Every structure is written in structure tokens, then in C-alpha cells.
């Protein structure tokens, strides 16, 4: 990884560590934690009230994503779900509800403070079919073919090595598995420089792929049945989008080579 990539990753880590501390400290106040996001394009406002009911207030407050991947992933009872960049755990806890006691929901994050917050939220929610893992989304610490559905909420754009993210996602999915990702995607007409003019990397704008780049990246990893559907604008020529794709059911089995380890959970504006 280049020095610039390392710098960007550390900037992301610090941003989300601070967000986790903000929520944790707010949770000890008399009135409880306040949501970090006030922009309707990002955060807990993208979840229906009924979905937020029953979740720990800190999990809702720490929601920093640009969508609601659990609403589009069509999760089924008994499935194994992995959330890339799970943050405070809102999408993991919602996934755990949907897959039920016979399923399992994993959350992957690189930020110690977010993981600590997520574990506390898991305890408060009483979720027993949940496991949080520490690591990066470019090197997922799970064996091959062990996940049915991979979700993520505005995190892939934060990675400085997106081909590795797509390849690792493909590796851990079982044949026939699928992805349901919310992410920021740019119009094909915008150059990387123009994307950077609309927002910085940690704010989920500068690092976004274009629609064509996203499709090509997923195709290169081996996915099929790709759909990239914009849902709402987050900046001029930049959209929150739902990304769906499938790993072919006839994919030849390979060895269970473990990965090593995800970005901080979800994205937000500065």
C-alpha cells in the first residue's frame, strides 16, 4: 500500500474512531446519544422507524451510511450475512433479526472504538447470532465460501484498493451467494478530480467509483447479474446507489484460504 493510501486509511480510522467516542460519551449523558448525522442523505434517517424500534439508541446514533442495505438484500432465515465496515452494528443487528436463530450475522470493522461500541450494542440487543471481527475489507478474516450474503453501507468508496475488496467479497461468498451494497457512485461524466471537488475522501465523495467503473470492478471479480440502481443524490452528479450482484452457482470450489482481517462503519459528511 502506498504512503498516500496508508494516510487515507488512517484518516478514515481517526474519523470513525472519533464518531464512536462521540456516541459512547453521549450515551452516558442524561438524555442519551444524539445521531451524528443531520444530513438526510446519510445516517439513521434512511431507516424506517419500525426498523429502528428495539435497537440500542447507540446503534442508531452511530449509523453513518448512505442507504439501508438490509432492506434490499432480501435476507432469508438461516442465511449467513457479512457486513463490510459494520461500525456501531446497526446493519448487523437488523440482519440478525432477519436471518433468525438458525442464521448468523458477522460485522467486520478496522476501528477498535467502533468495534467496542458494536459489542456493547450487541449485548444491549441480546443478539446471540452475531459476531464482530476486526480487520480490513481488503483482507476479510473468514474462510472461502462461508457467507451467503455480503452487505455494506457506504464503505467500499472509502477503500483505497477496491479491486481487493471485490475479490475478497467474491472469495468468501458461497457459490450462488450475493451482494446487496449501498454506496456512493458517480456519474460517468465526472473525472476523479471533479469528484474530489464535490467532497473529500473521508466524506465518501472523492473515493467513489463511477457507474461504469463499479460495474467493471465487480465483473472483473467474477460477479454476474449486476444491477446498480441510484436512489438519491448526495452531491452534484453523485448518488447513493444500491449495488446487487451474484456469484455464479457453478463457481469451482477453491481452498479455504483465510484473509486477515474492514474499514470503519458507514460514511458521513464532514
N, C-alpha and C positions, 0 to 999 in steps of 0.2 A: 504494500500500500504506500502511495506517495506521501510525502510530508504534508501536502495540501489536503489529501484525503484524511490523514490522521487528524489534522487540525479541525476539519469539518466534523468528523465523528466526535471529537472532544467537545466542540461547541454544542452539538446536539445533546451529548450526555449531560453537560452542565445545565443546559436549558431545562431538560426534563427532570433532572435532579432537583433543581430549584422549584419546579412546579409541584413535585411530590412533597417537598418540605412545606410549601405554602399550604397545601391541602391538609397535611398532617397537623401542622400548627393550628390551622383554622378549626380542625376537628376538636381541639382541646378547649376552644373558646365557648362561651355560654350559648352562642347562637348556632354553633356548628359551622362546617366548612361552606364557603361560597364557591360557586363554579368559577373556574379560572377564565373560561371564555365568555365574552359578551357579544361576539360576532355571531349572528345567526347561521353563518356559513360553516362554523366549526363548533364542536362541543356537544354538550348534553341536549341542547335544543333539538338535535336531529333524531332523538329517540322519543317514541310515543310515551305519554305519561304512564300508560299501563305497563310498559316495559320497565320503566324506572321504579315503579312501585315495588317495594320489598327488597330493593337493593340497598346496600350501605350508602349513606349520604356521601361518604368519601369517594366511593367508586364513581358515583355520578358526577361529583365535583371535579374529579381528575380526568373526565372524558375530554380529549383534545382532538378527536378525529374530524374528518370531513364527510362522514357518512355513517351508515348503520349496516355493517356487513352481515350481521346475524339476521337481518330482515330479508336479505336477498340470497343467502346461502342455502336455503331450503333444507335445514338440518333435520335429520331423522333420528328417532330413538335408536340408541345403540351405537351411533357413529363416534369415531374418534376425530376430534377437531383440534387444530393448532392455530393459535392467534399469533401472528408475527408482530412483535412490538406491542406487547399487551398492556403496558402502562399500569394504571391503577386497577385493571382487571374487569372493567365493565363488560366487554365483549366476551371474555372467558366465562364470567358468571351467567350471562344471558345464554351462551352456548350450552353451558352445563344444564340449565333448565330444559333446553330443547332436546338434548340427547338423552336425558334422563339417567337413572341409576345404572343402566346397562352400558351407557356410553362414557366417554371421558373427554374432558376439555383441558388442553395444555395452553399455557401462556409463556411466551418467550420474550425476554427483555434484557437489555445490557446494563440498565441503570439500577444500582443497588437500592437507591431510595425508592424508586418505583416498585421494585420487587418487594421491599419491606411493606409498602403501602398495600400492594395487591394481596400479600399473605394475610395482612390484618383484615382486609375486606373479605377474603375467603372465610376466615374464622367467623366474622360477624354474620356472614350469609349462611354459615353452616353447610357449605358446599363440600361434599366428600368426594365427588368425582372430578376434582380439579387438581392440576399440578402446575406449578410455575417453575420455569427453567431460566438460568442465567446464561446469556451468550448473545451472539450476533446473528442477524438474519442471513448473513452471507455464509455462515457455517453452523447449521442447525444441529444441536446435540441430540439427535434422535436417529435410530437406525432407518435404513431404507424401507419403504413400503409399509410403514406403520401408521399412517394417517389417512383418513378418508376425505377430509375437507380441510383446506387451508384458508383462513380468513386473515384480513389485515385492514387496519383503519388508518389510512393516510400516513403510512410509514415507509413504503417502498420508495417514495420520492426522496426520502432522507438518505438513502443508501448511496454511497459513492461507487459501488460495484453492483449495479443492478443485474448484469448477466449472471453473477454468482447467486444472487437472490433467486432468480428464476430457476437456475439449475438445481439449487438446493431444495426449493419447493417441489420441483418435479421428482427429485430423488426420494424424498420422504413420503410422497403420496403413493398409496397402493394403486395398482392398475385399475383404471376406471374411476379413480379419485378426481376431485375437482377443486377449483379455487373460486372464492367469492370475495373479492377485494374492493374496498373503497380507496380511491387515491385521487390525487390531483393530476390532471392530464392537460397538456397544452395543445392549442390549435396547431396544425401542421405548418401554418404560415409563420409562426413565431420562431425566431432563432434562439439559441441558448442565451445570447446577450439580451435579447428582448424579454425573455422570461425573467432574467435577473433584474431587469429594470422594474418589474412588477412586484418584486418581493425577494427576500433573501432565502438562503438555503434552509435555515432552521425554521423559517416561517412557511415551509412546504411549497414554495413557489419556484425558486431558482433551480432546484434539482429535479423538477418534474420532466417527464418524458412527453414527447408529442404523441398523438394518437397512433401515427404510423410507427414511431419508434417503440411504443409499448407493444403493439401487435407483433412487430418483427422480433422483439426480445422474447416474447412468450413462445412464438413459433419456433425460434431457434432452440429453445429449451426442450421442445418436443410436444407442446400442448396443441390440442385441436379444439374445434367448436368454440372459437374465441369470439366473445362479444364485449365491446367496450361502449358503454352507454352513459353519456353525460347526464347528470341530474340537476346541477345548479351551478351558476357562475361563482367563482371565488375571486376573480380579477379579470381584467380585460383580456379576453382570449384564453383564459384559464378556467378549467371546470373541475368540479368534483365529479367523479365518474365511477360507475360500477364495472368491474372487470370480472368476467366469468370465462372459464376455460376448463377443459377436461384432459386428464392424462389417459391416453388410449388404453382400453381394457386388455389389449393384446401385448402390452409392453413386456418385453422379456425380463424376467427376474434377474437381479444382479446381487452381489454380495452385500451384506448388511454393514456397510462401512459407516461408522458413526461420524457425525460432524463434531464441532467443538463449541458450538455454543449459541440479541436482536436489538435492534435499535430501541430507543425509548418509545413509549407507547403513544401513538397518535400524534397529530400535528396541530399546530396552532399558529396564529399570527402573533407577532411581537407588538 
